[in-house]
């Protein structure tokens, strides 16, 4: 099978001062159109962020916004860093994080697309990142939310990821997580050997929580900046 994966995936996260929130909301409305015109872009989403502790409205952080994009080549990703979109957010932000990634595995869909292609299986010995995204079936929201707290508590316990955040297109029903781990083994241990998450995987198959879902794993190529005042140590 051919490798249809993008060469580079980028995640930018910006924290803005509360007083500039109206400007950030305006950018969230306008920037999708600007990003879609960029050369070498395969897929992009502007996202809200949160703590990832309840996957509800209480999680949402109105001061932190993110942009996830996949690119045909490293040159296109580099050019994006000098685009009016990134420079505009950088000028407004009081904290910035940029993570550059290479897809290692991806299954599922996002808005009926495969944003990270179908990567060839490959080993990676350094830090890895995991991205989950789901559109929750409305009739399943209540049971999903009841299942979240044990998994979220386990995710934020130690030992845990080097970085973890909630991401989503909307605060209710369109949600996911992004996390960085020191190794694939550490990520796999959480996913399959920690009881709360293993139980959530089982219940996902049994209860059909999601109308659409995606899981992707990445090699972490580079991390620049900080998140909530902390560098991503080890990445």
N, C-alpha and C positions, 0 to 999 in steps of 0.2 A: 504494500500500500504506500502511495506517495505521501510525502510529508507536506501537508497543506497548511501547516502552522505558520503564523506570522513570525518574522525574525525577532521582533522585540515587542514587548508589551510594557506600557508605562502606567504607573499610578501616581498622580500628583494629589497631595492633600494640602489645603491651605486653611489656616486659622485667621479669621478676620476680626477686627475690633467690633463689639456690639453696635457701636454708633454707625458703622458702615454696612450694617445688615441690608438696608434697602438697595445699596449698590450691588451687594453679592446676589441678592434675589434677581435683580435686573440682569446680571451676568448669566445666571442660571437659565434665564429665558432666552437670551440672545446668543450665547456662545455655542449651543449645539449647531446652529446654522453656520457659524464661522468655522467650527471644527470640521464639519462635513466637507468643506471646500478645500481642505489641506491635501497636498500631494502625498501619496503613499499611505494614506489612512485606510484601514480595513473596517474598523469598528470603533465606536466611541460612545461613552455614556457619562454625563454629568450626574453626580450622585450626592445625596445627603449622607451624613455620617452620624454615628452614635456610639454608645458604649458597648452595645451588643449584649446587654444583661437581661433585657426582657423582650426585645424585638417589638416594642410598642412605642407609643408617642413619648413616653417618659424617657426613652433612650436617646431621642433626637438631640443633636448638638447643633444649634443654629449658627454657631460661630465657625464650624469646620465643614468644608465642602471639598469634594474630590472629583477628579476627572480620570477615567480609565480609558485607555486607547490601545489598539493593536496596530502594528506598522509593518509594511512590506520589508523594510530594511532599517539598519541602524541610522543611516543618513536622514531618513524621514523623521525618525524619533528625535535626532539631534536638532533638526530644523524646527521641530515643534517647540523645543525649549526657548527658541528665539522668536516665537510667533507673538502676535499681538494678544492672543488669548492668554498665554502663560505670563507674558510680561505684565499684562493688566492685573492678573491675580497676584503676582509677586509684589507689585507696587502697593497693593492694598493689604497684603498679609502681614501679620506679626509673627507667624511661624509657618514654615514650609517643610514639606517632605516630598521627595521624589524617589520612587523605587522603579528600577528597570529589571525586567524579567524575561525569561525565555520559557515558553510552554514545554512542559514535560508530559502532561496527560490532560485530557479534557473529555468529559462526557456530558451530554445533555444539550440544552439550547437556551438562548437568551433572546427574547423577542423574536423567536423562530429562526434565529441565526446561530451559527457556530463560530463565535468570535475568536476562538483560539485554535481553530482548525482541528486536525486529527494528527497530533504529533507522533512521530516514531518513538517507540519505547527506547529509553536511554537511561543510563545510570548517572547520578549526580551525587557527589560526595560533600558538597558545601551546603550552605543554608538554602532552605526551600520556602516557598510561600503557597498557601492554599486560599482559594477563592470559592465561596459557595454563593449561589444566588437562587432564589425561589420566588415564584408567584404563588401565593398560598390560596387554595380554593376557599372562597368566602364561607362556605358551610363548615369548614374545618378550622377556622380561626380560633375559636374558643379552646378546642382540644390542643391545638398547636401551642398556644400561649401557656397553657398549663404545663406542657412538657418542657418549656424552655428553661426555667430557672435552674434546675439541677445541672444541665449541660453548660449554661453560661457560668455558673459558679465554678465548675470544674475547669473551664477554659481559662478563667482568670486566676486560678489557684497556681501554686508553685510546687514542682517545676511546671512551667507552661511555655507559651510562645514568647518570642522576643518582642512581638508586637501583635495586638489584636484590636480590631475595631468592627463595628457594624457599618454596613453600607446599604444604600437602597435608593430606589427611584421615588419612593413615597414612604412616609412613616408607618403606614399600615398596609400589609398584604404584599408588598414588593420589596423583599428584604434579603440580606445576605451578610456574609462575614468575609473579612480579609485578615489573614494572619501570617506571620513570618516565624519560622522555626529554625533551630540551629542545625537540624538534619532531617532527612526523610524518616529516619527511625523514630525521632522524637514526635514527629507529626503522626506517624502510623500508630505509635503507642497510645496517643490521646484518642485517635479515631476508633481504634478497635479493641483496646485493652482497658480503657477507663469505662467503668460500668455505665455511667450516665449517657455518654455519647453512643456507646454500643447499643444501648436500649433505644435511643432515639433513631438510630439507623434501622433497627428492626421495626419500630413502630411506623416509620416513614413508608416502608413497603406494605405494612398491614393496613394502615389507615388512610393511605393516599391523600396526604396533607396537601400535596403540591399540584397545581395545574400545569406548571412548567418548572423545571429545575436544571441546574448546571453545577458541576463540580470540576474545578481545574487545579492542577498542581504545576508549579513553576520553579525553575532554578533562579535564584536571586543573583543578578549580575552586578548590581550596584545600588547603594542606598545613600542618598544625600539629604541632609537636613535632620529634623527631629519631629517627634510626635508627642504632644503633651509634655514638652520640656525634656524629653529623653531621646538620645540617639539610640538607634537599633543596634545594640552591642552584638558583635559576632557576625553581623551581616556585611 
